[in-house]
Amino acid sequence: MTLTLPTILTLFRIVLLPVIVVVFYLPEYFPTTASWSNIAAAGVFVLAAVTDWLDGWIARRYDLTSAFGAFLDPVADKLMVAVALFLLVQQNPTALMAVASAVIVGREISISALREWMAEIGQRAKVGVAWIGKLKTTMQIVAIVVCLHQRDVPELRLYRIGEALLVVAAVLTIWSALVYVRAAWPALRDNDSGRV
């Protein structure tokens, strides 16, 4: 297997997972880092989001797609979002954050399983990425970056805005899940599609 540039960028995104965790928790062990660690954590997440966009663009533009890259890219995306949400819920364990995060992570697991099953029966194209899925992902990224940043600016409570955006992302998550389930419904209700 030859590693292409898009795949290297995807692997780099996975390497950033422990980096964001370490940076996020730095103030617990080194209190002097409290003034900048949250901004650094948000920056690492932004870097991961940029590499996500960049690896897809390079793969399509220069025809550098691969089976391994197609498998790894969504895994890296879901891991990055899940890890960031776990950090945020641990830091701010409110019902709002927990429910919104559980909805987002639960949807990612469910739709990944749906896509895998649809691929097994040869109908993967029916649950390809839709515009609502892209909107959901964008909203998640913005919400997580704002929440990781954690700093308010004068007259603007950014963290509360981030929480509100995360709720919007959770609603979009449910909406996008319904779109994918609807697309897969004929296969799901077909008795001959491999019922367990």
Backbone torsions as a table, in degrees:
resi	resn	phi	psi	omega
1	MET	NA	128.2	178.0
2	THR	-95.6	130.1	177.8
3	LEU	-82.9	120.7	176.6
4	THR	-89.8	166.5	178.8
5	LEU	-58.4	-44.7	177.2
6	PRO	-58.5	-39.4	179.6
7	THR	-68.5	-37.5	176.6
8	ILE	-62.7	-40.4	177.6
9	LEU	-64.5	-37.5	177.5
10	THR	-66.0	-43.0	176.8
11	LEU	-62.9	-37.9	176.8
12	PHE	-60.6	-38.7	178.5
13	ARG	-62.6	-37.3	177.5
14	ILE	-69.0	-38.2	177.4
15	VAL	-62.2	-28.8	179.8
16	LEU	-70.5	-15.0	-179.3
17	LEU	-57.8	-55.8	178.2
18	PRO	-65.9	-27.1	179.1
19	VAL	-63.8	-46.4	-178.6
20	ILE	-65.3	-35.7	178.5
21	VAL	-65.6	-47.8	-179.7
22	VAL	-60.9	-46.8	-178.8
23	VAL	-63.4	-40.2	-178.7
24	PHE	-61.7	-39.1	-176.3
25	TYR	-94.5	2.2	-179.6
26	LEU	-51.7	-44.3	-177.1
27	PRO	-61.0	-23.8	178.8
28	GLU	-67.6	-29.1	-177.7
29	TYR	-107.2	-26.9	179.4
30	PHE	-132.4	85.0	-174.6
31	PRO	-54.2	-26.3	-179.0
32	THR	-68.1	-15.0	179.6
33	THR	-84.3	-5.1	-174.9
34	ALA	-58.9	-27.8	-176.8
35	SER	-73.3	-18.8	-176.9
36	TRP	-133.2	-9.7	-174.0
37	SER	-64.6	-37.1	180.0
38	ASN	-67.1	-37.5	177.5
39	ILE	-66.4	-38.7	177.9
40	ALA	-65.3	-41.3	178.7
41	ALA	-62.1	-43.3	176.9
42	ALA	-62.9	-38.7	178.5
43	GLY	-64.2	-40.4	177.6
44	VAL	-62.8	-41.1	179.5
45	PHE	-65.7	-40.7	176.7
46	VAL	-61.8	-42.7	177.4
47	LEU	-58.5	-42.8	177.8
48	ALA	-62.3	-42.4	179.9
49	ALA	-64.5	-39.1	178.9
50	VAL	-65.8	-41.7	179.1
51	THR	-66.4	-30.6	176.5
52	ASP	-62.5	-47.4	178.4
53	TRP	-65.9	-42.8	-174.9
54	LEU	-66.4	-41.7	-178.1
55	ASP	-66.1	-36.4	177.1
56	GLY	-66.8	-41.8	-179.4
57	TRP	-64.8	-45.6	179.9
58	ILE	-63.3	-42.9	-178.6
59	ALA	-60.8	-43.2	-179.5
60	ARG	-74.5	-42.1	-174.9
61	ARG	-67.0	-39.4	-175.4
62	TYR	-110.7	15.7	177.7
63	ASP	51.1	52.3	-179.3
64	LEU	-110.7	31.6	179.2
65	THR	-74.2	151.4	176.7
66	SER	-148.4	158.6	179.1
67	ALA	-62.8	-41.4	-179.8
68	PHE	-64.4	-43.1	178.5
69	GLY	-64.1	-41.5	178.8
70	ALA	-63.2	-33.7	176.6
71	PHE	-73.9	-46.1	-170.6
72	LEU	-73.9	-33.9	-174.8
73	ASP	-58.3	-52.9	179.4
74	PRO	-66.9	-29.0	176.6
75	VAL	-63.7	-46.5	179.9
76	ALA	-61.8	-41.6	179.4
77	ASP	-60.5	-48.6	-176.5
78	LYS	-67.8	-37.4	177.1
79	LEU	-63.7	-43.3	-178.2
80	MET	-63.2	-45.1	179.4
81	VAL	-64.9	-45.7	-178.1
82	ALA	-62.0	-45.5	-179.6
83	VAL	-62.3	-44.7	-180.0
84	ALA	-62.4	-41.9	179.4
85	LEU	-66.3	-39.6	177.5
86	PHE	-61.2	-41.2	178.3
87	LEU	-62.3	-44.6	-177.8
88	LEU	-66.2	-40.7	179.4
89	VAL	-68.0	-38.1	178.5
90	GLN	-63.8	-38.3	-178.4
91	GLN	-76.5	-34.6	-177.9
92	ASN	-131.3	76.2	-172.1
93	PRO	-78.2	64.5	176.2
94	THR	-96.1	160.3	178.9
95	ALA	-61.2	-38.6	-179.4
96	LEU	-60.3	-50.2	179.8
97	MET	-64.6	-41.1	-177.9
98	ALA	-65.7	-44.9	-178.3
99	VAL	-67.5	-46.7	-180.0
100	ALA	-60.0	-43.0	-179.8
101	SER	-67.8	-40.6	178.9
102	ALA	-63.6	-39.2	177.8
103	VAL	-62.6	-45.5	-177.8
104	ILE	-65.3	-48.8	-178.8
105	VAL	-66.9	-41.1	179.1
106	GLY	-61.5	-39.9	177.8
107	ARG	-64.4	-43.2	-179.0
108	GLU	-60.0	-43.1	179.0
109	ILE	-65.1	-45.8	-176.5
110	SER	-64.1	-46.8	-177.4
111	ILE	-71.5	-31.7	174.4
112	SER	-63.1	-42.6	178.0
113	ALA	-64.8	-40.3	178.0
114	LEU	-61.9	-44.4	-180.0
115	ARG	-64.6	-39.4	178.2
116	GLU	-62.6	-44.3	-179.9
117	TRP	-65.6	-41.7	178.5
118	MET	-63.4	-35.5	176.9
119	ALA	-65.4	-38.5	179.7
120	GLU	-62.2	-32.2	-179.6
121	ILE	-98.9	11.7	174.5
122	GLY	76.3	23.7	-178.1
123	GLN	-125.6	30.4	-177.1
124	ARG	-58.2	-34.2	-176.7
125	ALA	-61.7	-26.3	-178.5
126	LYS	-68.5	-20.6	179.6
127	VAL	-118.9	36.8	175.7
128	GLY	-68.9	169.3	-176.5
129	VAL	-64.0	126.8	179.0
130	ALA	-104.9	166.7	-178.2
131	TRP	-59.5	-34.7	-179.2
132	ILE	-67.0	-32.5	176.6
133	GLY	-66.3	-38.8	178.5
134	LYS	-68.8	-39.5	177.2
135	LEU	-63.8	-42.5	178.1
136	LYS	-59.7	-45.0	-179.5
137	THR	-63.5	-43.7	178.5
138	THR	-60.4	-44.9	-179.8
139	MET	-64.4	-40.0	177.4
140	GLN	-59.8	-47.4	-177.7
141	ILE	-61.0	-47.9	-179.5
142	VAL	-61.5	-45.8	-179.0
143	ALA	-61.6	-44.7	-178.1
144	ILE	-66.4	-42.3	179.4
145	VAL	-61.4	-44.6	-179.7
146	VAL	-64.2	-42.5	179.7
147	CYS	-68.2	-38.7	177.8
148	LEU	-65.6	-36.8	-178.8
149	HIS	-60.3	-43.0	171.5
150	GLN	63.4	1.9	-177.0
151	ARG	-106.4	130.7	174.6
152	ASP	-84.6	153.2	172.8
153	VAL	-111.9	162.3	-178.1
154	PRO	-51.3	131.0	177.9
155	GLU	66.8	12.1	-178.7
156	LEU	-143.4	115.5	-179.3
157	ARG	-90.6	86.5	-173.9
158	LEU	-59.5	-39.5	-177.0
159	TYR	-62.9	-41.4	178.1
160	ARG	-64.2	-37.2	176.0
161	ILE	-63.4	-42.7	177.4
162	GLY	-60.1	-42.0	177.2
163	GLU	-61.5	-43.8	179.3
164	ALA	-62.9	-41.7	178.2
165	LEU	-64.7	-34.1	177.9
166	LEU	-67.0	-36.7	175.6
167	VAL	-65.2	-43.1	176.3
168	VAL	-59.9	-42.2	178.0
169	ALA	-61.8	-38.7	178.7
170	ALA	-65.2	-40.2	177.1
171	VAL	-63.6	-45.3	177.1
172	LEU	-62.7	-32.6	178.3
173	THR	-62.8	-45.5	177.9
174	ILE	-64.2	-43.7	-180.0
175	TRP	-59.5	-47.9	-178.6
176	SER	-65.4	-36.3	177.5
177	ALA	-62.2	-41.6	178.6
178	LEU	-63.8	-37.4	177.5
179	VAL	-61.3	-44.9	-178.9
180	TYR	-69.6	-40.1	178.5
181	VAL	-64.9	-40.0	177.8
182	ARG	-61.2	-42.5	179.1
183	ALA	-64.1	-33.6	-177.6
184	ALA	-90.6	-8.1	-171.6
185	TRP	-55.0	-43.9	179.2
186	PRO	-56.1	-39.9	178.4
187	ALA	-72.7	-34.8	-178.9
188	LEU	-66.7	-34.9	-177.8
189	ARG	-92.1	-3.1	179.4
190	ASP	-75.2	120.6	-178.1
191	ASN	-64.9	-19.6	-176.6
192	ASP	-98.5	12.7	-174.6
193	SER	-93.4	16.8	175.9
194	GLY	96.7	44.2	179.7
195	ARG	-66.0	138.5	-179.0
196	VAL	-85.4	NA	NA
